[in-house]
Amino acid sequence: MNIFKKAWNFTKAAAEFLKEGQPIVEEAVYNKRMKACLECPNLAEDNTCNLCGCFMPRKAGWATSFCVDSPRRWDKEIIGKNGKKIDLRNAKGKDNNTEASNEVQPTSE
């Protein structure tokens, strides 16, 4: 895979990650994803995927990312109730609220 295709694939994955508020997966999900990657014949020695070109230790932590193999070895995570995002980052002195609702939670940036 050429460097331009790798850069394009990473840019698309990063844009989705940023657009959705940079959601990361829980440690157990990350470990399961990385286990699948480490067992995959498409993983290169430098931990990049030969199919998409992404650096998998980074991409596996993004809730918005998915495996491009067919069949997929892992899918993107659904975030919040009905797939809507929930911001669990601590907002300047406020307590985190982990209760899901149908409303998109505002971010404090």
C-alpha positions in Angstrom: 0.0 0.0 0.0 1.4 3.4 -0.9 2.0 6.2 1.5 -0.8 8.4 0.1 -3.4 5.6 0.5 -2.3 5.1 4.1 -2.4 8.8 4.8 -5.9 9.0 3.3 -7.3 6.1 5.3 -5.8 7.4 8.5 -7.2 10.9 7.8 -10.7 9.5 7.3 -10.5 7.5 10.5 -9.1 10.4 12.5 -11.7 12.8 11.1 -14.5 10.5 12.2 -12.9 10.1 15.7 -12.6 13.9 16.1 -16.1 14.6 14.7 -17.6 12.3 17.3 -15.8 13.9 20.2 -12.8 11.6 20.5 -14.5 8.6 22.1 -12.2 5.9 23.3 -13.0 2.3 24.1 -12.8 0.7 27.5 -9.6 -1.2 28.3 -11.3 -4.7 27.9 -12.5 -3.7 24.4 -9.1 -2.3 23.4 -7.4 -5.5 24.6 -9.9 -7.7 22.6 -9.3 -5.6 19.5 -5.5 -5.7 19.8 -5.7 -9.5 20.4 -7.6 -9.8 17.1 -5.1 -7.6 15.3 -2.1 -9.5 16.7 -3.6 -12.8 15.5 -4.3 -11.3 12.0 -2.0 -12.2 9.1 -2.5 -8.6 7.7 -0.7 -7.0 10.7 2.8 -5.9 9.7 5.8 -6.0 12.0 5.6 -2.2 12.6 2.0 -2.7 14.0 0.4 -1.2 10.9 -2.5 -2.9 9.0 -1.6 -4.0 5.5 -5.2 -3.5 4.5 -5.9 0.0 5.7 -2.4 1.2 6.6 -3.3 2.5 10.0 -1.2 2.1 13.2 -3.3 -0.4 15.0 -2.3 0.4 18.7 -3.8 3.9 18.0 -6.8 3.0 15.9 -7.9 0.1 18.1 -8.5 2.6 20.9 -10.9 4.7 18.9 -14.6 3.8 19.5 -15.4 5.2 16.0 -13.0 2.8 14.2 -13.5 -0.6 12.8 -11.5 -3.4 11.2 -11.5 -3.3 7.4 -10.9 -7.0 6.9 -13.7 -9.1 5.5 -15.2 -10.4 7.6 -14.5 -7.7 10.2 -12.5 -8.8 13.2 -14.1 -5.9 15.2 -16.7 -3.2 14.7 -17.1 0.4 15.9 -18.7 0.9 19.3 -22.2 2.3 19.6 -21.9 5.4 21.8 -24.7 6.2 24.2 -28.3 5.3 24.0 -29.5 4.9 20.4 -26.0 5.4 19.2 -25.8 9.1 20.3 -22.6 10.3 22.0 -22.2 11.0 25.7 -19.4 13.2 26.9 -17.9 11.6 30.1 -15.0 14.0 30.3 -15.0 16.0 33.5 -16.4 19.5 32.7 -14.6 22.1 34.7 -15.6 21.3 38.3 -18.7 19.4 37.4 -19.3 15.7 38.3 -19.3 13.3 35.4 -22.8 12.0 34.7 -22.8 8.5 33.2 -26.6 8.2 32.7 -27.6 7.9 29.1 -30.5 9.7 27.5 -31.8 10.4 24.1 -30.3 13.8 24.2 -26.8 14.6 23.0 -24.7 15.7 25.9 -23.0 19.1 25.5 -19.3 19.3 25.6 -17.4 21.9 27.6 -14.5 23.0 25.4 
